[in-house]
Amino acid sequence: MRIAVTSQNFRSITSHAGKSRRFLIYDLAPGQAPLEVDRLDLPKEMSLHEYHGDDHPLYGLGLDLILTGGAGNGFRQRMARKGIDVIATSETDIERALSVIASGQPLPAAAPHAHQA
């Protein structure tokens, strides 16, 4: 399973997937530790909130899942059209969250997503 984690600081799971420009990319295989395979550090205009082309760098990575601290319905629908599931969680520790996903258990839900004016 290939997972992109929204991480503006490259250390923890951060919120607002649509505005995130930094992603840690992991391969997660049963019985193995998560393996970081790539990092994306995109310019502001390449956040999914800003960019609406079909050639976004995330789309070519073979992602199964985006793990984030928060995502709106529009983001979820957009990812679903690309065959990518989205999990929004209040967990901020990447290794812990990936371990929970690997075990098949649910992560704690994120706070409801709200756009600021």
C-alpha atoms as an extended CHARMM CRD file, in Angstrom:
* protein
*
       117  EXT
         1         1  MET       CA              0.0000000000        0.0000000000        0.0000000000  PROA      1               0.0000000000
         2         2  ARG       CA              1.3540000000        3.4280000000       -0.9140000000  PROA      2               0.0000000000
         3         3  ILE       CA              0.4230000000        6.2530000000        1.4560000000  PROA      3               0.0000000000
         4         4  ALA       CA              1.0080000000       10.0190000000        1.2710000000  PROA      4               0.0000000000
         5         5  VAL       CA              1.0740000000       11.7880000000        4.6390000000  PROA      5               0.0000000000
         6         6  THR       CA              0.3990000000       15.5320000000        4.8170000000  PROA      6               0.0000000000
         7         7  SER       CA              3.2970000000       16.9320000000        6.8220000000  PROA      7               0.0000000000
         8         8  GLN       CA              4.1560000000       20.6040000000        6.5590000000  PROA      8               0.0000000000
         9         9  ASN       CA              7.0550000000       20.0710000000        9.0000000000  PROA      9               0.0000000000
        10        10  PHE       CA              8.1760000000       16.6400000000        7.6870000000  PROA      10              0.0000000000
        11        11  ARG       CA              7.8330000000       15.3080000000       11.2670000000  PROA      11              0.0000000000
        12        12  SER       CA              4.1360000000       14.9300000000       12.0580000000  PROA      12              0.0000000000
        13        13  ILE       CA              0.7230000000       14.6010000000       10.4290000000  PROA      13              0.0000000000
        14        14  THR       CA             -0.6250000000       18.0760000000        9.7450000000  PROA      14              0.0000000000
        15        15  SER       CA             -4.0560000000       19.3910000000        8.8200000000  PROA      15              0.0000000000
        16        16  HSD       CA             -5.7920000000       20.8000000000        5.7770000000  PROA      16              0.0000000000
        17        17  ALA       CA             -4.8150000000       18.3700000000        3.0630000000  PROA      17              0.0000000000
        18        18  GLY       CA             -5.9280000000       20.7050000000        0.2850000000  PROA      18              0.0000000000
        19        19  LYS       CA             -3.4740000000       23.4010000000        1.3150000000  PROA      19              0.0000000000
        20        20  SER       CA             -0.6220000000       21.0590000000        2.1810000000  PROA      20              0.0000000000
        21        21  ARG       CA              2.4780000000       21.3470000000        0.0100000000  PROA      21              0.0000000000
        22        22  ARG       CA              4.6410000000       18.8350000000        1.8180000000  PROA      22              0.0000000000
        23        23  PHE       CA              4.0080000000       15.1230000000        1.7340000000  PROA      23              0.0000000000
        24        24  LEU       CA              5.9050000000       12.1130000000        3.0270000000  PROA      24              0.0000000000
        25        25  ILE       CA              5.3550000000        9.0500000000        0.8350000000  PROA      25              0.0000000000
        26        26  TYR       CA              5.4400000000        5.6050000000        2.4460000000  PROA      26              0.0000000000
        27        27  ASP       CA              5.1720000000        2.0310000000        1.2810000000  PROA      27              0.0000000000
        28        28  LEU       CA              3.3410000000       -0.0920000000        3.8340000000  PROA      28              0.0000000000
        29        29  ALA       CA              3.5720000000       -3.8640000000        3.4700000000  PROA      29              0.0000000000
        30        30  PRO       CA              2.0930000000       -6.4580000000        5.8510000000  PROA      30              0.0000000000
        31        31  GLY       CA              4.5810000000       -7.5830000000        8.4900000000  PROA      31              0.0000000000
        32        32  GLN       CA              7.1310000000       -4.8970000000        7.5980000000  PROA      32              0.0000000000
        33        33  ALA       CA              8.0020000000       -1.5040000000        9.0390000000  PROA      33              0.0000000000
        34        34  PRO       CA              6.7170000000        1.4640000000        7.0110000000  PROA      34              0.0000000000
        35        35  LEU       CA              9.3080000000        2.5780000000        4.4730000000  PROA      35              0.0000000000
        36        36  GLU       CA              9.6080000000        6.2430000000        3.4870000000  PROA      36              0.0000000000
        37        37  VAL       CA             10.1790000000        6.2360000000       -0.2680000000  PROA      37              0.0000000000
        38        38  ASP       CA              9.7940000000        9.8890000000       -1.2620000000  PROA      38              0.0000000000
        39        39  ARG       CA              9.1210000000       13.4450000000       -0.1140000000  PROA      39              0.0000000000
        40        40  LEU       CA              7.2920000000       16.1720000000       -1.9600000000  PROA      40              0.0000000000
        41        41  ASP       CA              7.9970000000       19.8230000000       -1.1910000000  PROA      41              0.0000000000
        42        42  LEU       CA              5.8020000000       21.6920000000       -3.6360000000  PROA      42              0.0000000000
        43        43  PRO       CA              5.4530000000       25.4140000000       -4.3350000000  PROA      43              0.0000000000
        44        44  LYS       CA              2.2920000000       27.1230000000       -3.0710000000  PROA      44              0.0000000000
        45        45  GLU       CA              0.6750000000       27.0950000000       -6.5040000000  PROA      45              0.0000000000
        46        46  MET       CA              0.8880000000       23.2810000000       -6.4940000000  PROA      46              0.0000000000
        47        47  SER       CA             -1.2310000000       22.7930000000       -3.3880000000  PROA      47              0.0000000000
        48        48  LEU       CA             -4.3510000000       20.8830000000       -4.3860000000  PROA      48              0.0000000000
        49        49  HSD       CA             -6.3980000000       23.8490000000       -3.1960000000  PROA      49              0.0000000000
        50        50  GLU       CA             -4.7180000000       25.9760000000       -5.8920000000  PROA      50              0.0000000000
        51        51  TYR       CA             -3.9050000000       23.4700000000       -8.6460000000  PROA      51              0.0000000000
        52        52  HSD       CA             -6.6800000000       21.8120000000      -10.6440000000  PROA      52              0.0000000000
        53        53  GLY       CA             -4.8680000000       20.0210000000      -13.4720000000  PROA      53              0.0000000000
        54        54  ASP       CA             -4.8810000000       16.2690000000      -14.0110000000  PROA      54              0.0000000000
        55        55  ASP       CA             -1.0750000000       16.1000000000      -13.8390000000  PROA      55              0.0000000000
        56        56  HSD       CA             -0.4870000000       16.9010000000      -10.1620000000  PROA      56              0.0000000000
        57        57  PRO       CA              2.6780000000       15.1980000000       -8.7990000000  PROA      57              0.0000000000
        58        58  LEU       CA              0.6320000000       13.1850000000       -6.2730000000  PROA      58              0.0000000000
        59        59  TYR       CA             -1.3630000000       11.5220000000       -9.0350000000  PROA      59              0.0000000000
        60        60  GLY       CA              1.6150000000        9.7490000000      -10.5760000000  PROA      60              0.0000000000
        61        61  LEU       CA              2.7880000000        8.0460000000       -7.3790000000  PROA      61              0.0000000000
        62        62  GLY       CA              0.3630000000        5.1260000000       -7.3670000000  PROA      62              0.0000000000
        63        63  LEU       CA             -1.2050000000        6.2370000000       -4.0870000000  PROA      63              0.0000000000
        64        64  ASP       CA             -3.8000000000        4.1530000000       -2.3020000000  PROA      64              0.0000000000
        65        65  LEU       CA             -4.3440000000        6.5400000000        0.5960000000  PROA      65              0.0000000000
        66        66  ILE       CA             -3.7100000000       10.0570000000        1.8620000000  PROA      66              0.0000000000
        67        67  LEU       CA             -3.3390000000       10.3560000000        5.6230000000  PROA      67              0.0000000000
        68        68  THR       CA             -4.0290000000       13.8280000000        6.9810000000  PROA      68              0.0000000000
        69        69  GLY       CA             -5.1370000000       15.7970000000       10.0070000000  PROA      69              0.0000000000
        70        70  GLY       CA             -8.0830000000       17.2440000000        8.1150000000  PROA      70              0.0000000000
        71        71  ALA       CA             -9.7860000000       17.2760000000        4.7270000000  PROA      71              0.0000000000
        72        72  GLY       CA            -12.9770000000       18.7180000000        3.3480000000  PROA      72              0.0000000000
        73        73  ASN       CA            -15.5710000000       16.9400000000        1.2410000000  PROA      73              0.0000000000
        74        74  GLY       CA            -14.2960000000       18.5330000000       -1.9720000000  PROA      74              0.0000000000
        75        75  PHE       CA            -10.8110000000       17.1630000000       -1.3630000000  PROA      75              0.0000000000
        76        76  ARG       CA            -12.1900000000       13.7290000000       -0.5200000000  PROA      76              0.0000000000
        77        77  GLN       CA            -14.2950000000       13.6570000000       -3.6910000000  PROA      77              0.0000000000
        78        78  ARG       CA            -11.3890000000       14.7920000000       -5.8300000000  PROA      78              0.0000000000
        79        79  MET       CA             -9.1420000000       12.0530000000       -4.4420000000  PROA      79              0.0000000000
        80        80  ALA       CA            -11.8970000000        9.4490000000       -4.8450000000  PROA      80              0.0000000000
        81        81  ARG       CA            -12.0530000000       10.3090000000       -8.5590000000  PROA      81              0.0000000000
        82        82  LYS       CA             -8.3550000000        9.3660000000       -8.7030000000  PROA      82              0.0000000000
        83        83  GLY       CA             -8.9260000000        6.1350000000       -6.7480000000  PROA      83              0.0000000000
        84        84  ILE       CA             -7.2590000000        7.4810000000       -3.6080000000  PROA      84              0.0000000000
        85        85  ASP       CA             -8.8530000000        7.0360000000       -0.1780000000  PROA      85              0.0000000000
        86        86  VAL       CA             -8.4710000000        9.7350000000        2.4900000000  PROA      86              0.0000000000
        87        87  ILE       CA             -8.1750000000        9.1890000000        6.2390000000  PROA      87              0.0000000000
        88        88  ALA       CA             -8.3970000000       12.2670000000        8.4500000000  PROA      88              0.0000000000
        89        89  THR       CA             -7.1920000000       11.6580000000       11.9950000000  PROA      89              0.0000000000
        90        90  SER       CA             -6.3900000000       13.5120000000       15.1920000000  PROA      90              0.0000000000
        91        91  GLU       CA             -3.2750000000       11.3180000000       15.5420000000  PROA      91              0.0000000000
        92        92  THR       CA             -0.1810000000       13.3680000000       14.7550000000  PROA      92              0.0000000000
        93        93  ASP       CA              2.5390000000       10.7160000000       15.1570000000  PROA      93              0.0000000000
        94        94  ILE       CA              3.2430000000        9.2950000000       11.6940000000  PROA      94              0.0000000000
        95        95  GLU       CA              4.8000000000        5.9980000000       12.7800000000  PROA      95              0.0000000000
        96        96  ARG       CA              1.9830000000        5.3030000000       15.2490000000  PROA      96              0.0000000000
        97        97  ALA       CA             -0.6810000000        6.1050000000       12.6500000000  PROA      97              0.0000000000
        98        98  LEU       CA              0.9280000000        3.8920000000       10.0130000000  PROA      98              0.0000000000
        99        99  SER       CA              1.1890000000        1.0750000000       12.5560000000  PROA      99              0.0000000000
       100       100  VAL       CA             -2.5320000000        1.3780000000       13.3030000000  PROA      100             0.0000000000
       101       101  ILE       CA             -3.3680000000        1.3360000000        9.5880000000  PROA      101             0.0000000000
       102       102  ALA       CA             -1.1730000000       -1.7320000000        9.0830000000  PROA      102             0.0000000000
       103       103  SER       CA             -3.0010000000       -3.5100000000       11.9190000000  PROA      103             0.0000000000
       104       104  GLY       CA             -6.3670000000       -2.7980000000       10.3050000000  PROA      104             0.0000000000
       105       105  GLN       CA             -7.5900000000       -0.8080000000       13.2890000000  PROA      105             0.0000000000
       106       106  PRO       CA             -9.3310000000        2.5690000000       12.9890000000  PROA      106             0.0000000000
       107       107  LEU       CA             -7.5020000000        5.7940000000       13.7800000000  PROA      107             0.0000000000
       108       108  PRO       CA             -9.0680000000        8.4620000000       16.0070000000  PROA      108             0.0000000000
       109       109  ALA       CA            -11.1620000000       10.8030000000       13.8780000000  PROA      109             0.0000000000
       110       110  ALA       CA            -10.0270000000       14.3210000000       13.0830000000  PROA      110             0.0000000000
       111       111  ALA       CA            -11.9100000000       17.3520000000       14.2790000000  PROA      111             0.0000000000
       112       112  PRO       CA            -14.5860000000       18.4300000000       11.7870000000  PROA      112             0.0000000000
       113       113  HSD       CA            -13.1420000000       20.2930000000        8.8150000000  PROA      113             0.0000000000
       114       114  ALA       CA            -14.0610000000       23.9480000000        8.4900000000  PROA      114             0.0000000000
       115       115  HSD       CA            -12.8990000000       26.5550000000        6.0090000000  PROA      115             0.0000000000
       116       116  GLN       CA            -11.8570000000       29.8680000000        7.4990000000  PROA      116             0.0000000000
       117       117  ALA       CA            -13.1130000000       33.0480000000        5.9270000000  PROA      117             0.0000000000
